[in-house]
Every structure is written in C-alpha cells, then in structure tokens.
Amino acid sequence: MTMTRDRPRTVVLKKNLARSIRQGHPWIYRDALDVRVIPATGDLVEIHTRDGRPIARGFWDERSPIAVRVLESGGPGYRFADMESLVAERIQAALDRRLERLDLSKTNAFRWLHGEGDLLPGVHVDLYADTAVVRFDGDGARAFYDPFEPRLRLAAKSRLPIRAVLDRSSRKAGVKKDERKVRENGVRFVVDLVHGQKGGLFIDQRENRVRVAGRAQGKSILNLFGYTGGFAVHAAVAGARSTDTVDIARPVIETAWRNFQLNDLPMDRAKFHTLDVFAFLTAAIQRGARWDIVISDPPSFAPRKAAVPDARLAYLRLHKLASAVTVPDGLLCASSCSSHLGKDDFLATIEAGVREAGCRWVFEGLYGAAFDHPVLPAFPEGDYLKFAMGRVR
C-alpha cells in the first residue's frame, strides 16, 4: 500500500512553522518547504526543522499548493506510528464517535469522516443509508489512502450495511442518477449521490434544521436557496402552517416537491418557486408578502479570499431583502458556508442589512455545523459554517 511502501522522504521547513505544526495545524504550503528531491504524489514524507529535527509526518501532493497534509506531529523524542495502523484506528474511532450519538433507525445519513477534523486530512466520507460516498481533496489524498474501500468495510463490519462505496471525486459527466431514500431525525429525503451537491442533502445543517423545526409549529416558513427543501420539510413535519421553498435550479425544486410527498405532507400548504432568490424577494416586498420564519442558506459568496469584499456586499443586500419580508418580531435565520468570511464579519452583514431595511435584529444565537463535522482548535479554516438566528423588530 502507498502509505507504507518506502521509507519516508525528508522535506525541510524553510519557514518557522514548527509551533503551528505541533499544535495541530494539518496543512503545509509548498512555499514553506525546502525540497531537494521531489516525492511522488501520495508518498509519505517526514517534515524536519532547519536544524534537522523531525517534527511531523504527512503525505505529499505535487499538484496542490498544500504540498503536505500532516497526519501526526510531535516534539523531541516523539515516536511516529505505523501509518497503516494509524489510519485504520482513526477510521474506526470516527465511526465510534458517530454511532455513540446517532440512532440509525431515525438518522442514517451522516458524515463518517470529516478529513482534517477527524485527523485524516484530505478525505471525506458521507454515509447515505447503505452507501458510503467518498471525496478526496486532490491526487495526493487519493494516492496515499489507496486502497480505501477495504478500510471502510473493515471498520463498518456488521454495524453499517454498506452495499456500495462511491467515489465522488472521480464522477463522470453523463452518469445517470443514483438515488437513495434516507432518514434524518425521522424525516425522509431522497438524495442523488451522483449529481446532488454534497450528496443531495446538506447534512452539515442537520442540527440547525432541528432548531428551526422546533420553532415552526403554526408558522409560515420561507426557505431561500432551499435546494431540496431540507429546512422546509422539517418545518412542515413539525407543524408549520405553510412553507415556500425558493431555488433557481428546477431539478432541486422538483426533488423538494418529492420530499414533501415522501413524508405524506399536505401539498396545499407547500409552494415551490424556481426563481432567483433576489428577484423573488424583490417581488415579495413589492406585493407586501411576509413570513414568520425566513431561512437564508446561500451557496458560498466567498469561495476565495479575494472575493470577500464582494461577498460582504452580497450578504448585506440579501439580509436587507430577507428582513424586509420577515413579520415584525419574526425569526430571521441567516447562514454562510464561506470560510473566508469570519463570524464577526458575517454577523455585521446581518445587522447592517436589517438596519438598511429600517428594522433591528435581535441576536439569539450563532451555530456551526453538525457534530459529525468536527473542527480542530488549531485549524480555524475548518470552521466554515455559520448559522445565525435572531428576531427582526
């Protein structure tokens, strides 16, 4: 196997990153390294300080700006583990942590491995009913962990009914849908494992959907950038008076409609809109429409650091429009998956947007991703999801 085939190559830090690495940061960029002999992609490498002390091991990715993803680090005298055993133990430990908290009879869609957060950088695994969906972050991760499917099956044993393992990072155009029906806290969804974003259900929002559902009984719900209706379906199951789901993509709106039917929900209380969210909100303001609870969950407005200034403006405009269609003392839930936009910056766009709409936002809480998306304290880049709840007055 790749991870044990040779003695590790040595790469030397030319920047003083020893402290950051020992504290657990899992990325080392190419410009921080002095590399005399270029390792092969996927090779195990040993990172040394400039004075020759080994401080970490990881795997090499020739094509990525992140040249090394660190698997373990330690100070003087630290003994590095056998990589095969280390990977196997971490796959097993990650599954154990999930199964301690999940009732598979109610929730059988969850993230089994969250890359860096589970100390296995560069690989993510989501379980959807009987199928494990794998995504590798780059060629280095794919080569290093290969073969990966046997490791998953060994860890699952009889505890998980794995029928298939799909590799999302190598999916090809033209492949037909591959659908599964899954459960999330007893609510049913159909997911497209091949074409759906993040497998067709944003499972990182699972706990936030429960938060909204807990407030939804008897309320009117507006689900913006609603995708396949996750927030709206949960709200309807919890007794919402009505729901409106808005997304510009017709296929996902059609799936949202199917998800309502799958849960035997009254379709006369559910509306679906295949429209641009900004256009929908503008029209709703003009006709005076308002909702008790408004959820805004857009795609990333800042996929790169350079996009942050424009993202601030986009979020501000969105929050202004969303607050204008929230009833007085109604609940505005605003989300961002842009890791480059910090929590304080994001909250500031909500407050400013609501203020421009002539209202005031009374903050109630800020939440992150579900527990199966752990964040390392030394790796703030992994703390990407922000879900803020507050009253509009």
C-alpha positions as CSV (number, residue, x, y, z in Angstrom):
1,M,0.0,0.0,0.0
2,T,1.2,3.5,-0.8
3,M,1.5,4.7,2.8
4,T,4.0,2.0,3.8
5,R,5.8,1.2,0.6
6,D,9.0,3.1,1.2
7,R,11.0,4.9,3.9
8,P,9.5,8.4,4.1
9,R,11.2,11.2,2.1
10,T,12.5,14.1,4.1
11,V,11.3,17.7,3.5
12,V,12.7,20.6,5.4
13,L,10.8,23.7,6.7
14,K,12.3,26.9,5.5
15,K,9.7,28.9,7.4
16,N,9.4,28.8,11.2
17,L,6.2,26.8,11.3
18,A,7.2,24.2,14.0
19,R,4.9,25.6,16.7
20,S,1.9,25.7,14.4
21,I,2.5,22.1,13.2
22,R,3.0,20.8,16.8
23,Q,-0.2,22.5,17.8
24,G,-2.0,20.5,15.2
25,H,-2.4,22.6,12.0
26,P,-2.6,20.0,9.2
27,W,-1.5,22.0,6.2
28,I,2.0,22.9,5.0
29,Y,2.1,25.0,1.8
30,R,4.8,24.5,-0.8
31,D,6.5,27.8,-0.3
32,A,7.2,26.9,3.3
33,L,9.3,23.9,2.3
34,D,12.8,23.3,1.1
35,V,12.6,20.1,-1.0
36,R,15.7,18.7,-2.6
37,V,14.2,15.5,-4.1
38,I,10.6,15.8,-5.1
39,P,8.5,13.0,-3.7
40,A,5.9,11.2,-5.7
41,T,2.3,12.3,-5.2
42,G,0.9,10.3,-2.3
43,D,4.2,9.5,-0.8
44,L,4.7,9.6,3.0
45,V,7.1,12.4,3.9
46,E,8.8,13.4,7.1
47,I,9.0,17.1,8.0
48,H,12.2,18.3,9.6
49,T,13.1,21.6,11.1
50,R,16.1,23.5,9.6
51,D,18.3,22.1,12.3
52,G,17.4,18.5,11.3
53,R,14.8,17.6,13.9
54,P,11.8,15.5,12.7
55,I,8.5,17.0,13.8
56,A,5.8,15.6,11.7
57,R,4.7,13.1,9.0
58,G,2.2,13.6,6.2
59,F,1.6,12.8,2.6
60,W,2.8,14.7,-0.5
61,D,0.7,16.3,-3.2
62,E,2.7,17.5,-6.1
63,R,-0.1,19.4,-7.8
64,S,-1.6,21.2,-4.8
65,P,-0.5,24.4,-3.2
66,I,-0.9,22.5,0.0
67,A,2.2,20.3,-0.6
68,V,1.9,18.3,2.7
69,R,-1.2,17.3,4.7
70,V,0.0,16.4,8.1
71,L,-1.1,13.1,9.8
72,E,0.8,13.3,13.1
73,S,3.3,15.6,14.8
74,G,5.3,15.7,18.0
75,G,8.2,17.2,19.9
76,P,11.6,15.8,20.6
77,G,11.7,12.1,21.2
78,Y,8.3,11.5,19.7
79,R,7.9,8.1,18.0
80,F,5.9,8.1,14.8
81,A,3.2,5.5,14.5
82,D,2.8,2.8,11.9
83,M,0.8,4.5,9.2
84,E,-1.4,1.6,8.3
85,S,-2.5,1.1,11.9
86,L,-2.9,4.8,12.4
87,V,-5.3,5.2,9.5
88,A,-7.3,2.2,10.5
89,E,-7.6,3.3,14.1
90,R,-8.8,6.8,13.1
91,I,-11.4,5.5,10.7
92,Q,-12.7,3.2,13.5
93,A,-12.6,5.9,16.1
94,A,-14.5,8.4,13.9
95,L,-17.3,5.8,13.3
96,D,-17.4,5.0,17.0
97,R,-18.0,8.7,17.8
98,R,-20.8,9.0,15.4
99,L,-22.6,5.8,16.4
100,E,-22.4,6.8,20.1
101,R,-24.7,9.7,19.3
102,L,-26.8,8.6,16.4
103,D,-29.9,6.4,16.3
104,L,-29.6,4.7,12.9
105,S,-33.3,3.9,12.9
106,K,-34.0,7.6,12.8
107,T,-30.9,9.1,11.1
108,N,-29.0,7.1,8.5
109,A,-27.4,10.0,6.7
110,F,-24.3,11.4,8.3
111,R,-20.6,12.3,7.8
112,W,-18.4,9.4,8.8
113,L,-15.1,11.1,8.1
114,H,-14.5,14.8,8.1
115,G,-11.0,15.0,6.8
116,E,-8.8,17.2,8.9
117,G,-11.4,17.3,11.7
118,D,-11.0,13.6,12.2
119,L,-7.2,13.6,11.8
120,L,-7.4,12.1,8.4
121,P,-6.7,15.1,6.1
122,G,-7.9,15.2,2.6
123,V,-10.6,12.5,2.7
124,H,-14.4,12.9,3.5
125,V,-16.9,10.1,3.7
126,D,-20.7,10.5,4.0
127,L,-23.0,7.6,4.6
128,Y,-26.4,7.6,2.9
129,A,-28.4,4.6,4.0
130,D,-26.4,1.7,2.6
131,T,-23.8,3.7,0.5
132,A,-20.6,5.4,1.6
133,V,-19.7,8.4,-0.6
134,V,-16.0,9.3,-0.6
135,R,-14.4,12.5,-1.7
136,F,-10.6,13.0,-1.9
137,D,-9.1,16.5,-1.8
138,G,-6.6,16.1,-4.5
139,D,-4.4,13.5,-6.1
140,G,-2.2,13.2,-3.0
141,A,-5.0,12.0,-0.8
142,R,-6.3,9.6,-3.4
143,A,-2.9,8.0,-3.9
144,F,-2.0,7.9,-0.2
145,Y,-5.2,6.3,1.1
146,D,-5.5,3.8,-1.8
147,P,-7.0,1.3,-1.4
148,F,-9.6,2.9,0.7
149,E,-12.8,0.9,0.3
150,P,-11.5,-2.2,2.2
151,R,-10.6,0.0,5.2
152,L,-14.1,1.4,5.3
153,R,-15.7,-2.1,5.1
154,L,-13.4,-3.4,7.8
155,A,-14.3,-0.6,10.2
156,A,-18.1,-0.9,9.4
157,K,-18.2,-4.7,9.8
158,S,-21.7,-5.6,10.8
159,R,-22.5,-2.2,12.3
160,L,-23.2,-0.5,9.0
161,P,-25.0,-2.0,6.0
162,I,-22.5,-0.8,3.3
163,R,-23.8,-2.0,-0.1
164,A,-21.6,0.3,-2.2
165,V,-18.8,2.8,-2.0
166,L,-18.9,5.6,-4.5
167,D,-16.0,8.0,-5.3
168,R,-17.5,11.5,-5.8
169,S,-14.1,12.9,-6.8
170,S,-14.0,10.7,-9.9
171,R,-17.6,11.0,-11.1
172,K,-18.0,11.4,-14.8
173,A,-20.4,13.5,-16.9
174,G,-23.3,11.6,-18.3
175,V,-23.6,9.2,-15.4
176,K,-27.3,8.7,-14.5
177,K,-28.8,9.5,-11.2
178,D,-28.0,7.2,-8.3
179,E,-30.7,7.8,-5.7
180,R,-31.3,6.7,-2.1
181,K,-34.0,7.3,0.4
182,V,-32.6,8.3,3.7
183,R,-33.8,9.4,7.2
184,E,-32.8,12.4,9.2
185,N,-34.3,12.5,12.7
186,G,-37.2,10.5,11.3
187,V,-37.8,12.8,8.3
188,R,-37.4,11.2,5.0
189,F,-35.4,12.5,2.0
190,V,-34.5,11.3,-1.5
191,V,-30.9,12.1,-2.4
192,D,-28.9,11.9,-5.7
193,L,-25.5,10.6,-4.8
194,V,-24.0,11.3,-8.2
195,H,-25.3,14.8,-9.1
196,G,-26.6,16.2,-5.9
197,Q,-24.4,18.8,-4.2
198,K,-22.8,17.2,-1.1
199,G,-24.7,14.1,-2.0
200,G,-28.1,15.8,-2.3
201,L,-28.6,16.7,1.4
202,F,-26.5,19.3,3.3
203,I,-26.1,17.1,6.3
204,D,-23.9,19.7,8.0
205,Q,-27.1,21.7,8.6
206,R,-28.9,18.7,10.3
207,E,-28.9,20.2,13.8
208,N,-29.8,23.7,12.5
209,R,-32.8,22.2,10.7
210,V,-33.9,20.7,14.1
211,R,-33.5,24.2,15.7
212,V,-35.8,25.7,13.0
213,A,-38.3,22.9,13.3
214,G,-38.6,23.5,17.0
215,R,-39.9,27.0,16.3
216,A,-42.1,26.2,13.3
217,Q,-45.4,24.9,14.6
218,G,-48.2,27.1,13.3
219,K,-45.8,29.4,11.5
220,S,-45.3,30.4,7.8
221,I,-41.9,29.5,6.5
222,L,-39.8,30.9,3.7
223,N,-36.8,28.7,2.7
224,L,-34.4,30.7,0.5
225,F,-31.8,28.9,-1.6
226,G,-33.9,25.9,-0.4
227,Y,-32.2,23.3,-2.5
228,T,-34.2,20.0,-2.0
229,G,-36.2,21.5,0.8
230,G,-34.4,20.4,3.9
231,F,-35.4,23.2,6.2
232,A,-38.9,23.4,4.7
233,V,-39.6,19.7,5.0
234,H,-38.5,19.6,8.6
235,A,-40.6,22.6,9.4
236,A,-43.7,21.1,7.7
237,V,-43.3,17.8,9.6
238,A,-43.1,19.9,12.8
239,G,-46.5,21.5,12.0
240,A,-45.7,24.7,10.1
241,R,-48.8,26.4,8.8
242,S,-47.3,26.9,5.3
243,T,-43.9,26.7,3.5
244,D,-42.4,28.4,0.5
245,T,-39.2,26.9,-1.0
246,V,-37.2,29.0,-3.4
247,D,-34.3,27.9,-5.6
248,I,-33.2,28.8,-9.1
249,A,-32.5,25.2,-10.1
250,R,-35.6,23.4,-11.4
251,P,-34.2,19.8,-10.7
252,V,-33.7,20.5,-7.0
253,I,-37.1,22.2,-6.6
254,E,-38.7,19.1,-8.2
255,T,-36.8,17.0,-5.6
256,A,-38.1,19.2,-2.8
257,W,-41.6,18.6,-4.1
258,R,-40.9,14.8,-4.0
259,N,-39.5,15.1,-0.4
260,F,-42.8,16.7,0.7
261,Q,-44.7,13.8,-0.9
262,L,-42.3,11.3,0.6
263,N,-43.3,12.5,4.1
264,D,-47.0,12.5,3.3
265,L,-47.3,16.2,3.9
266,P,-50.3,18.3,2.8
267,M,-49.2,19.7,-0.6
268,D,-51.8,22.5,-0.4
269,R,-49.7,24.1,2.3
270,A,-46.4,23.9,0.3
271,K,-45.3,26.2,-2.5
272,F,-42.2,25.8,-4.7
273,H,-40.6,28.6,-6.7
274,T,-38.0,28.1,-9.4
275,L,-36.7,31.7,-9.3
276,D,-33.6,33.7,-8.5
277,V,-33.8,34.4,-4.8
278,F,-33.1,38.2,-5.1
279,A,-35.8,38.5,-7.8
280,F,-38.2,36.5,-5.6
281,L,-37.6,38.7,-2.6
282,T,-37.9,42.0,-4.6
283,A,-41.2,40.9,-5.9
284,A,-42.4,39.7,-2.5
285,I,-41.6,43.1,-1.0
286,Q,-43.5,44.9,-3.7
287,R,-46.6,42.9,-3.0
288,G,-46.2,43.1,0.8
289,A,-45.7,39.4,1.4
290,R,-44.2,38.4,4.8
291,W,-43.3,35.2,6.6
292,D,-43.0,34.3,10.3
293,I,-39.6,32.5,9.8
294,V,-37.2,33.2,7.0
295,I,-34.2,31.0,6.4
296,S,-31.4,32.1,4.1
297,D,-28.9,29.4,3.2
298,P,-27.0,30.5,0.1
299,P,-24.0,28.9,-1.6
300,S,-20.6,30.4,-0.7
301,F,-20.4,34.0,-1.8
302,A,-16.6,34.0,-1.0
303,P,-15.0,30.8,-2.3
304,R,-11.7,32.6,-2.3
305,K,-10.2,35.2,0.0
306,A,-10.1,37.8,-2.8
307,A,-13.9,37.5,-3.1
308,V,-14.6,38.6,0.5
309,P,-15.3,42.4,-0.3
310,D,-17.9,41.5,-2.9
311,A,-19.3,38.8,-0.6
312,R,-19.9,41.3,2.2
313,L,-22.0,43.4,-0.2
314,A,-23.9,40.4,-1.4
315,Y,-24.7,39.2,2.1
316,L,-25.7,42.7,3.2
317,R,-28.1,43.0,0.2
318,L,-29.6,39.5,0.9
319,H,-30.1,40.2,4.6
320,K,-31.7,43.5,3.8
321,L,-34.3,41.9,1.5
322,A,-34.8,38.9,3.7
323,S,-35.5,41.0,6.8
324,A,-38.0,43.1,4.8
325,V,-40.2,40.0,4.2
326,T,-40.0,38.9,7.9
327,V,-43.0,39.8,10.0
328,P,-42.4,42.1,13.0
329,D,-40.9,40.0,15.8
330,G,-40.4,37.2,13.3
331,L,-37.4,35.0,13.1
332,L,-34.6,35.5,10.5
333,C,-32.1,32.7,10.2
334,A,-29.1,33.6,8.1
335,S,-26.4,31.1,7.1
336,S,-23.0,31.3,5.4
337,C,-20.7,28.5,4.3
338,S,-17.9,30.9,3.3
339,S,-14.9,30.0,5.4
340,H,-13.1,33.2,4.3
341,L,-15.7,35.4,5.9
342,G,-15.3,35.4,9.6
343,K,-18.1,35.1,12.2
344,D,-17.9,38.8,13.2
345,D,-17.9,40.0,9.6
346,F,-20.9,37.8,8.8
347,L,-22.9,38.9,11.8
348,A,-22.1,42.5,10.9
349,T,-23.7,42.0,7.4
350,I,-26.9,40.8,9.1
351,E,-27.1,43.7,11.4
352,A,-26.3,46.2,8.7
353,G,-28.7,44.6,6.2
354,V,-31.6,44.6,8.7
355,R,-30.8,48.2,9.7
356,E,-31.0,49.3,6.0
357,A,-34.4,47.7,5.8
358,G,-35.5,50.0,8.6
359,C,-35.6,47.3,11.3
360,R,-33.5,46.0,14.2
361,W,-32.1,42.5,14.5
362,V,-32.1,41.0,18.0
363,F,-29.4,38.3,18.0
364,E,-30.4,34.9,19.6
365,G,-27.6,32.5,18.7
366,L,-24.8,31.5,16.3
367,Y,-24.3,27.9,15.5
368,G,-22.0,25.8,13.3
369,A,-22.0,22.5,11.5
370,A,-23.5,19.3,13.0
371,F,-21.4,17.3,15.4
372,D,-20.2,14.9,12.7
373,H,-18.3,17.8,11.2
374,P,-15.7,18.4,14.0
375,V,-13.3,21.4,13.9
376,L,-9.8,21.3,15.2
377,P,-8.9,24.2,17.5
378,A,-5.6,24.7,15.6
379,F,-7.3,24.7,12.2
380,P,-9.8,27.6,12.0
381,E,-10.0,27.1,8.3
382,G,-12.2,24.1,9.0
383,D,-14.8,26.2,10.9
384,Y,-16.7,27.3,7.8
385,L,-20.4,27.1,8.6
386,K,-22.2,29.9,10.4
387,F,-26.0,29.8,11.2
388,A,-27.3,32.8,13.0
389,M,-30.8,33.1,14.5
390,G,-32.4,36.4,15.6
391,R,-35.6,38.4,15.8
392,V,-36.5,41.2,13.3
393,R,-38.1,44.2,15.1
